[in-house]
């Protein structure tokens, strides 16, 4: 029994050892496996067999795990292979497209490469030809026609001066006498050729200048540049070199140089004389002539003129050009003409700058021309705005379909959630002039941008120029057109209401104009020193002017109704109905204030309050009119009925937003005055006068006195107090007493 237990213990120990060895084999490097396996054979007999069984079991276990893992990922692998097979067809198609594209690029590049090589070859030829011409020009003086004659004269002079055997003969003396004359004749002949040359270049200066400016304008295109003629192609300069050579050889070069410079300066003045109709055709400006003149001076007469001479000549020419442009640019009243002038100045400046002349004054002149261009644009758009306003119907824009709505919105940035929810047909609040004005402002910005082309200005400068010119358009041109429109006689209250609505929408659209300029120049409005658009103030001012005009026209309309009033001031008693003119006036006010519902609340309330105050004042003035000498109590009663209708109108809230009886207070002065006379409550008035709680606090003593004077017994016939005098003479005494007391109050106020 003891042996068995020992054997089992050894077996268990062996199994544990085998597990450890297996774990070590699985977890350690293969280089260490040898010593591990050797320990198995060194341990116990037949231990390696048990280990092999254990190892086989472990391998089978791992195989099962691998098989499980493969089964788990098998479907994904199959799907991946399927997708890969699908991609293969697209990859083959893409490979074909890439191959085809590469082939076409190679074909296209082959032609470009050939042209590039041709251009390089042409440039080399051009350089070689220029070098050859330069070297040949150095040799020209020795090959002129006049050179042999000059050479012979010099030889003869040498022979005559140098002692020789022939000097003693008479013919030598004759030759010596005639040689100076021959020298002058040769100089005269060469000078005559020079004058012909100067006349020739006078005729060709404009063509040469045009050529030079065209070279500058098209310098980016090599093929065009090579086809343009040069000054040497247009004019033969050999007379200049021949004359220069002759005068140099004959020792009189200084005379030639002085004459040549004097003539060139004279010609420079002549070519700068403007044409009479230059303001009609800008092409007649002396740009081409002056360009040709300086092209000749610099490139065809090397050595004849100094840099100081050319600088002096250029300053003179530049001053005359600038003076001519300033004088005649004022005649340019068409934007395209000013733009053409600007383009010529730019090309001319670039051309002369290429010759090395300073052109800063020309670019400074462009700022003046830019202002002139802006003025012409503003005049043009003033006519455009006026026409838009004249053709506007001042009614909300009707849209029948979705397409019509999108068309309007594409021209003007309008967004209103409530209106968008409405079914078609529907109306947009602004009139047709609003999208037209907005579109024209954008067109103006595009037109203004044209001037900035080729000016070599930064984006920030261009952005600033655009914003300043747009501000002028809004604050001066459009604002003036709006102010004139508002003041026109045919613009009624309905039109003024629509104008206020229009300016509100245009004001809201100013931020979109800011974005529009930003998109053009790529300069953010938040950039430091960026000019902002002043459209907000423009439209606010126009809106305030329209509001003021509404108040004015409303009061004028009230006055027209008041003028129709025909009271019978001596009537015995009222007929119990309000006057017809007043009812017509109130009906007009009701319909008018219904239109005002589209206005901002404060505007409608102010207009309503203004109308009621004006009506109240007008009625009061009617009672107190100095030409009205007598008023009966019946007339007072009729007048009271009319004022009651006014108060009913005020209490009916014709415009929402008034608190309590605010609007009725516009008639409080009339109401207290009429109540005083209707009730004949003089004792209360006189007793409470001056008290804050007085029932007739708003009745002025002078007003009460004036009205009471009209009701006194000035004549026995048709006098209201005649009955009083018969029935109760004490009342007449009371009236006299009241009049005295009122006069006392009035005198006390004046003192």
Protein Blocks (a to p, Z undefined) as FASTA:
>chain_A
ZZmmmmmmmmmmmmmmmmmmmmmmmmmcfklmmmmmmmmmmmpghklmmmmmmmmmmmmm
mmmmmmmmmmmmmmmmmmmmmmmmmmmmmmmmmmmmmmmmmmmmmmmmmmmmmmmmmmmm
mmmmmmmmmmmmmmmmmmmmmmcmklmmmmmmmmmmmmmmpgcfklmpmklmmmmmmmmm
mmmmmmmmmmmmmmmmmmmmmmmmmmmmmmmmmmmmmmmpmklmmmpccfklmpccklmm
mmmmmmmmnopmmmmmmmmmmmmmmmmmmmmpccfklmmmmklpcklmmmmmmmmmmmmm
ghjacfklmmmmmmmmmmmmmmmmmmmmmmmmcfklmmmmmmmmmmmmmmmmmnopafkl
mmmmmmmmmmmmmmmmmmmmmmmmmmmmmmpgoiacddfbfklmmmmmmmpccddfklmm
pccddddfbdfklmmmmmmmmmmmmmmmmmmgonlpafklmmmmmmmmmmmmmmmmmmmm
mmmmmmpmklcfklmmmmmmmmmmmmmmmmmmmmmmmmmnopafkbghiacdfklmmmmm
mmmmmmmmmmmmmmmmmmmmmmmpccdfkbfbdehiacfklmmmmmmmmmmmmmmmmpcf
klmmmmmmmmmmmmmmmmmmmmmomklmbdcfklmmmmmmmmmmmmmmmmnopaghiahj
llmmmmmmmmmmmmmmmnopmklmmmmgoiaklfklmpcfklmmmmmmmmmcfbfghpak
lmmmmmommlmmmmmmmmmmmmmmmmmmmZZ
